[in-house]
Amino acid sequence: MVSFLANSDDEQEGAEPANGLSTMPDDHIKAMQAELEAYLFQLASDKSVDRLMWWSVSAATYPVLSAVAHCILSILVTIVP
């Protein structure tokens, strides 16, 4: 199980978790966990793949992670002299 999606034993009773996942139904969280675990398993087997091209092909398979990857991969690289 992916630890940052799981409930923490350190959280106080009735306190809102810092990750904001408490407002999501458990089935959505479990679906996100399953998607992340499937992606990490796939990632381990595909070491020499162009990630940008891979995401364009695999976006439908991993819809939540695809949205995150789109945000991250679309950040422009800038160099300030």
Secondary structure, DSSP 8 states (H G I E B T S, - for coil): --GGGS--TTS-TT---TT-GGGS-HHHHHHHHHHHHHHHHHHHH--S--HHHHHHHHTTTSHHHHHHHHHHHT-------
